[in-house]
């Protein structure tokens, strides 16, 4: 592994805002990232909410933030489920860091957090995001017309999900490192 996951903290503000601003073209029109100190303060405030589990994907070699993975709307009880949001930092996109980060997130979600299901809702034309979900073991479960309002427009999304038993089966069938 070349990355680790860590909880955002106040000291990340300037680096993360700069990274998200520099990544706007990569993310458009799929999402808007944290672009202001006020938005970053809201992110930090949400780290105290038990229904939200944010992570920065950081390179081990220098600690650089290369992306983020957020589990949101975590529901306990009979559901044990969460929604997943994610985005790469443009300067590090396409280098496999998000795939490694996703594997760490899934391991934590299905072991430490004891979740049963994680769902990612992705716009159909967002090929890179779909590829990451597919590579990570998510399966397409369906299509939701006009699912989320982004940038002032209701947008269609595909529903991709992975359940704990699927993740465990994938891990069991993966070749072991020597």
C-alpha positions as CSV (number, residue, x, y, z in Angstrom):
1,X,0.0,0.0,0.0
2,X,1.2,3.5,-0.9
3,X,-1.6,5.3,1.0
4,X,-3.3,5.6,4.3
5,X,-6.7,6.9,5.4
6,X,-7.1,9.6,8.0
7,X,-9.7,11.8,9.4
8,X,-9.6,15.4,8.2
9,X,-8.4,18.0,10.7
10,X,-8.3,21.8,10.9
11,X,-4.6,21.8,9.8
12,X,-5.6,20.4,6.4
13,X,-7.7,23.4,5.5
14,X,-5.4,25.2,3.1
15,X,-4.0,22.1,1.4
16,X,-7.4,20.6,0.8
17,X,-9.1,23.8,-0.4
18,X,-6.3,24.4,-2.8
19,X,-6.4,20.7,-4.0
20,X,-10.2,20.9,-4.6
21,X,-10.0,24.2,-6.4
22,X,-7.2,22.8,-8.6
23,X,-9.4,19.7,-9.2
24,X,-12.6,21.5,-10.3
25,X,-12.2,20.6,-14.0
26,X,-11.7,16.9,-13.1
27,X,-14.8,16.9,-11.0
28,X,-17.1,19.0,-13.2
29,X,-20.0,18.3,-13.7
30,X,-20.1,15.3,-11.3
31,X,-19.6,17.2,-8.1
32,X,-18.4,20.4,-6.5
33,X,-15.7,20.0,-3.9
34,X,-14.9,22.0,-0.7
35,X,-13.7,25.4,-2.0
36,X,-14.0,27.8,0.9
37,X,-12.9,28.0,4.5
38,X,-16.6,28.0,5.5
39,X,-17.2,24.8,3.6
40,X,-14.1,23.2,5.1
41,X,-15.3,24.2,8.6
42,X,-18.6,22.4,7.9
43,X,-16.6,19.3,6.9
44,X,-14.7,19.4,10.2
45,X,-17.8,20.0,12.2
46,X,-19.4,17.0,10.5
47,X,-16.6,14.7,11.7
48,X,-18.4,14.8,15.1
49,X,-21.6,13.3,13.5
50,X,-21.8,9.5,14.0
51,X,-23.6,9.3,10.7
52,X,-20.6,10.7,8.8
53,X,-17.2,9.1,8.4
54,X,-14.9,11.2,6.3
55,X,-11.4,10.1,5.2
56,X,-8.6,11.8,3.3
57,X,-6.5,9.4,1.2
58,X,-2.9,10.4,1.9
59,X,0.4,9.2,0.3
60,X,2.6,7.5,2.8
61,X,5.8,8.9,1.2
62,X,5.0,12.6,1.9
63,X,1.5,12.8,3.5
64,X,0.0,14.6,0.5
65,X,-3.8,14.5,0.3
66,X,-4.5,12.6,-3.0
67,X,-8.3,12.2,-2.6
68,X,-11.1,11.7,-0.2
69,X,-13.7,9.0,0.6
70,X,-16.7,9.8,2.7
71,X,-19.2,7.4,4.2
72,X,-22.4,9.4,4.8
73,X,-25.9,8.8,6.1
74,X,-24.7,5.8,8.1
75,X,-27.8,4.0,9.3
76,X,-27.5,1.4,12.1
77,X,-30.0,-1.1,13.4
78,X,-31.4,-3.5,10.9
79,X,-29.9,-1.6,7.9
80,X,-26.2,-1.2,8.7
81,X,-25.7,0.8,5.5
82,X,-24.0,4.0,4.2
83,X,-23.7,6.0,1.1
84,X,-20.2,6.6,-0.4
85,X,-18.9,9.8,-1.9
86,X,-15.3,10.2,-3.3
87,X,-13.1,12.2,-5.4
88,X,-9.4,12.3,-6.5
89,X,-7.1,15.3,-6.4
90,X,-6.4,16.1,-10.0
91,X,-2.6,16.2,-9.6
92,X,-2.7,12.5,-8.5
93,X,-5.6,11.1,-10.5
94,X,-5.0,8.0,-12.6
95,X,-2.1,6.7,-10.4
96,X,-4.0,4.0,-8.4
97,X,-4.1,5.9,-5.1
98,X,-7.9,6.0,-5.0
99,X,-8.1,2.3,-5.7
100,X,-5.8,1.6,-2.8
101,X,-7.7,4.1,-0.6
102,X,-11.0,2.4,-1.5
103,X,-9.7,-1.0,-0.4
104,X,-8.7,0.5,3.0
105,X,-12.1,2.1,3.3
106,X,-14.0,-1.1,2.5
107,X,-11.9,-3.0,5.0
108,X,-12.7,-0.5,7.8
109,X,-16.4,-0.3,6.8
110,X,-16.9,-4.0,6.8
111,X,-14.9,-4.8,9.9
112,X,-14.4,-2.0,12.3
113,X,-17.6,-0.1,11.4
114,X,-19.5,-3.4,11.0
115,X,-21.5,-2.1,8.0
116,X,-23.4,-4.5,5.8
117,X,-23.9,-2.4,2.6
118,X,-22.3,0.6,0.9
119,X,-23.9,2.4,-2.0
120,X,-22.3,4.8,-4.4
121,X,-24.6,6.8,-6.7
122,X,-22.7,7.8,-9.9
123,X,-23.8,9.7,-13.0
124,X,-23.8,7.4,-16.0
125,X,-21.2,9.4,-18.0
126,X,-18.7,9.5,-15.1
127,X,-16.6,6.6,-16.5
128,X,-13.7,7.0,-14.2
129,X,-15.9,6.9,-11.1
130,X,-17.7,3.9,-12.4
131,X,-14.4,2.1,-13.2
132,X,-13.2,2.7,-9.6
133,X,-16.4,1.3,-8.1
134,X,-16.3,-1.7,-10.4
135,X,-12.6,-2.4,-9.7
136,X,-13.4,-2.2,-6.0
137,X,-16.1,-4.9,-6.2
138,X,-19.2,-2.8,-6.4
139,X,-22.0,-4.1,-8.7
140,X,-24.6,-2.0,-10.6
141,X,-27.9,-2.4,-8.9
142,X,-30.0,0.0,-10.8
143,X,-30.7,3.4,-12.3
144,X,-32.3,6.4,-10.7
145,X,-33.8,9.1,-12.9
146,X,-33.3,12.7,-11.7
147,X,-31.8,11.3,-8.5
148,X,-29.7,14.2,-7.2
149,X,-29.7,18.0,-7.8
150,X,-26.2,19.0,-8.7
151,X,-25.1,22.4,-10.0
152,X,-28.8,23.4,-10.2
153,X,-29.9,20.4,-12.3
154,X,-31.6,17.1,-11.4
155,X,-29.2,14.4,-12.7
156,X,-29.7,10.7,-13.4
157,X,-27.5,8.3,-11.4
158,X,-26.6,4.6,-11.5
159,X,-26.7,2.8,-8.1
160,X,-23.6,0.8,-7.4
161,X,-23.3,-1.2,-4.2
162,X,-21.2,-3.7,-2.4
163,X,-22.2,-5.9,0.6
164,X,-20.0,-7.2,3.3
165,X,-20.4,-10.8,2.1
166,X,-19.4,-9.8,-1.4
167,X,-16.3,-8.0,-0.1
168,X,-15.3,-11.0,2.1
169,X,-15.7,-13.3,-0.9
170,X,-13.5,-11.0,-3.0
171,X,-10.8,-11.0,-0.3
172,X,-10.9,-14.8,0.0
173,X,-10.5,-15.3,-3.7
174,X,-7.7,-12.7,-4.1
175,X,-4.1,-14.0,-4.5
176,X,-2.1,-13.7,-1.3
177,X,0.9,-11.4,-1.2
178,X,4.2,-13.2,-0.9
